C-alpha cells in the first residue's frame, strides 16, 4: 500500500503574503494605481517580481487583494441573533472600511475600473459578490426566525448596502475632519431603518 502523494513545492507563507499586500498598499497610496508597478512593490517588499507573479496573475488582482485584505480586518461575520443586529454590524463594518485606508484606495480603483475590464472584474469578485452573499445569508436567517418573509432576489440587497455607502462617502463632498470612525458609525445607524424597511422587517413597515 502506497502513501498519499507528497505535495509539490513549499506551502505558501502567510506572513510573506501579508508583507507583499502591505507593500502593495504602501506603493499604491504613494504613487496611485497607474504609476504602480510590480517592480516597485517587489522592491518595497524585498522580493523578486517572480515571487509576486507566483501569487497573483496580474497587477489588477494583486491590488484588489491588497485592499480586500485590509477590509477583511474590519469585517465581522457575526450572527447576532436578530436581523437588526446583523444589519447594524454589516453597515458599520462597511462604513468603517470605506472611510479608512481602503476607502481612498477603492475610490482610485473604481475610477480606473471604468476603462480596465480585468480590474473591474477583480473588484466585483472581491467586494461586490461577497456583500451580496452576506446579505443573502443575513436575510435567510431572518426569514427562518420569522422576522421577515422570504426575500426574492436577496442577492440584490447587497447593492442596497454598497450603493448608499458609496454615494455618501465617495460622491458627497465631505471635509476630511467629518470622515472619521464616529461619523461613519452614525451614518451606518441612520441608514439602518431604511434597510430594515426594504427587507420587510415587521417593526419597520
C-alpha positions as CSV (number, residue, x, y, z in Angstrom):
1,X,0.0,0.0,0.0
2,X,1.5,3.3,-1.0
3,X,1.1,6.5,1.0
4,X,-0.5,9.7,-0.2
5,X,1.5,11.6,-2.8
6,X,3.7,14.3,-1.5
7,X,2.8,17.8,-2.1
8,X,4.9,19.6,-4.7
9,X,6.7,22.7,-3.7
10,X,6.7,24.6,-0.4
11,X,3.5,25.8,1.2
12,X,2.7,29.5,0.9
13,X,4.0,31.7,3.7
14,X,1.1,33.7,5.1
15,X,3.4,36.2,6.6
16,X,5.1,36.7,3.3
17,X,1.7,37.2,1.6
18,X,0.8,39.8,4.3
19,X,4.1,41.7,3.7
20,X,3.5,41.8,0.0
21,X,0.0,43.1,0.3
22,X,1.1,45.8,2.8
23,X,3.9,46.8,0.3
24,X,1.2,47.0,-2.4
25,X,-0.9,49.3,-0.3
26,X,2.0,51.5,0.5
27,X,3.1,51.9,-3.1
28,X,-0.5,52.4,-4.2
29,X,-1.0,55.2,-1.6
30,X,2.2,56.9,-2.6
31,X,2.1,56.6,-6.4
32,X,-1.5,55.9,-7.4
33,X,-2.8,52.9,-9.5
34,X,-1.4,53.9,-12.9
35,X,2.1,54.5,-11.6
36,X,2.2,51.4,-9.5
37,X,4.4,48.6,-10.9
38,X,5.1,45.1,-9.7
39,X,8.8,46.0,-9.7
40,X,8.1,48.9,-7.2
41,X,6.1,46.6,-5.0
42,X,8.7,43.8,-5.1
43,X,11.4,46.3,-4.2
44,X,9.4,47.7,-1.3
45,X,8.8,44.1,0.0
46,X,12.4,43.0,-0.7
47,X,11.4,40.1,-3.1
48,X,11.7,39.4,-6.8
49,X,8.9,40.1,-9.2
50,X,8.7,36.4,-9.9
51,X,7.6,36.0,-6.2
52,X,4.7,38.3,-6.9
53,X,3.6,36.5,-10.1
54,X,3.7,33.2,-8.3
55,X,0.9,34.5,-6.0
56,X,-1.0,36.9,-8.3
57,X,-1.5,36.5,-12.0
58,X,-1.8,40.3,-12.7
59,X,-1.4,43.7,-11.2
60,X,-5.1,44.1,-11.0
61,X,-5.7,41.1,-8.9
62,X,-2.7,41.9,-6.6
63,X,-4.0,45.5,-5.9
64,X,-7.6,44.4,-5.3
65,X,-6.4,41.6,-3.0
66,X,-4.4,44.1,-1.0
67,X,-7.4,46.4,-0.5
68,X,-9.6,43.3,0.4
69,X,-7.1,42.1,3.0
70,X,-7.4,45.5,4.7
71,X,-11.2,45.4,4.5
72,X,-11.3,41.9,5.9
73,X,-9.7,43.2,9.2
74,X,-12.8,45.4,9.6
75,X,-15.4,42.8,8.8
76,X,-17.0,40.7,11.4
77,X,-19.2,37.8,10.2
78,X,-21.3,37.8,13.4
79,X,-24.7,36.2,13.9
80,X,-26.2,38.5,16.5
81,X,-29.5,36.6,16.6
82,X,-31.6,39.4,15.1
83,X,-31.9,40.9,11.7
84,X,-31.5,44.4,13.2
85,X,-28.3,43.4,14.9
86,X,-26.9,41.7,11.9
87,X,-27.6,44.6,9.6
88,X,-26.2,47.1,12.1
89,X,-22.9,45.2,12.2
90,X,-22.8,44.9,8.5
91,X,-23.4,48.6,7.9
92,X,-20.9,49.7,10.5
93,X,-18.3,47.4,9.0
94,X,-18.7,48.7,5.5
95,X,-18.8,52.4,6.7
96,X,-15.6,51.8,8.6
97,X,-13.8,50.3,5.7
98,X,-14.9,52.9,3.2
99,X,-13.7,55.7,5.4
100,X,-10.4,54.1,6.3
101,X,-7.4,53.4,4.2
102,X,-9.3,51.0,2.0
103,X,-11.7,53.8,1.1
104,X,-9.1,56.0,-0.6
105,X,-7.8,53.0,-2.5
106,X,-11.2,52.0,-3.6
107,X,-12.0,55.4,-4.9
108,X,-8.9,55.2,-7.1
109,X,-9.7,51.7,-8.3
110,X,-13.3,52.4,-9.1
111,X,-12.2,55.3,-11.3
112,X,-9.7,53.1,-13.1
113,X,-12.2,50.2,-13.5
114,X,-14.3,52.2,-15.9
115,X,-11.7,51.5,-18.6
116,X,-9.9,48.4,-17.2
117,X,-12.0,45.3,-17.5
118,X,-9.7,43.0,-15.6
119,X,-9.7,45.5,-12.7
120,X,-13.5,45.8,-12.8
121,X,-13.9,42.0,-12.7
122,X,-11.4,41.8,-9.7
123,X,-13.4,44.5,-7.8
124,X,-16.7,42.7,-8.5
125,X,-15.4,39.4,-7.3
126,X,-13.7,40.7,-4.2
127,X,-16.1,43.4,-3.0
128,X,-19.5,43.2,-4.7
129,X,-20.2,39.5,-4.8
130,X,-19.2,38.8,-1.1
131,X,-21.5,41.6,0.0
132,X,-24.4,40.1,-2.0
133,X,-23.7,36.7,-0.5
134,X,-23.6,38.1,3.0
135,X,-26.9,39.9,2.6
136,X,-28.4,36.6,1.3
137,X,-27.2,34.8,4.4
138,X,-28.5,37.5,6.8
139,X,-32.0,37.7,5.2
140,X,-32.2,33.9,5.0
141,X,-31.5,33.6,8.7
142,X,-34.1,36.4,9.5
143,X,-36.7,34.6,7.4
144,X,-36.1,31.3,9.2
145,X,-36.5,33.1,12.5
146,X,-39.8,34.6,11.3
147,X,-38.6,38.2,11.4
148,X,-39.3,38.8,7.7
149,X,-41.0,36.9,4.8
150,X,-38.6,35.1,2.4
151,X,-36.9,37.7,0.2
152,X,-36.9,37.2,-3.5
153,X,-33.7,38.1,-5.3
154,X,-32.0,38.6,-2.0
155,X,-28.6,38.9,-3.7
156,X,-29.7,42.4,-5.0
157,X,-29.9,43.6,-1.4
158,X,-26.1,43.8,-1.2
159,X,-26.4,46.7,-3.6
160,X,-28.7,48.5,-1.2
161,X,-25.7,48.5,1.3
162,X,-23.0,49.4,-1.2
163,X,-24.9,52.0,-3.2
164,X,-25.8,54.4,-0.3
165,X,-22.4,54.0,1.2
166,X,-20.5,54.8,-2.0
167,X,-22.9,57.7,-2.6
168,X,-22.4,59.1,0.9
169,X,-18.6,58.6,1.3
170,X,-17.3,58.8,-2.3
171,X,-19.7,61.1,-4.2
172,X,-20.7,63.6,-1.5
173,X,-18.0,66.2,-0.8
174,X,-17.2,66.0,2.9
175,X,-14.5,67.8,4.9
176,X,-11.7,65.4,6.0
177,X,-12.5,66.1,9.6
178,X,-16.0,64.9,9.1
179,X,-15.0,61.5,7.8
180,X,-13.9,59.6,10.9
181,X,-14.9,56.4,12.7
182,X,-17.6,58.1,14.8
183,X,-19.2,59.8,11.8
184,X,-19.0,56.5,9.8
185,X,-20.9,54.7,12.6
186,X,-23.5,57.4,12.8
187,X,-24.1,57.2,9.1
188,X,-24.5,53.5,9.2
189,X,-27.0,53.7,12.0
190,X,-29.0,56.3,10.1
191,X,-29.2,54.0,7.1
192,X,-30.3,51.0,9.2
193,X,-34.1,51.8,9.4
194,X,-34.3,52.2,5.6
195,X,-32.6,48.9,5.0
196,X,-34.9,47.2,7.6
197,X,-37.9,48.5,5.8
198,X,-36.5,47.4,2.4
199,X,-36.3,43.8,3.6
200,X,-39.8,43.9,5.1
201,X,-38.9,43.9,8.8
202,X,-42.2,43.9,10.8
203,X,-41.1,46.7,13.1
204,X,-40.2,49.0,10.2
205,X,-43.2,48.7,7.9
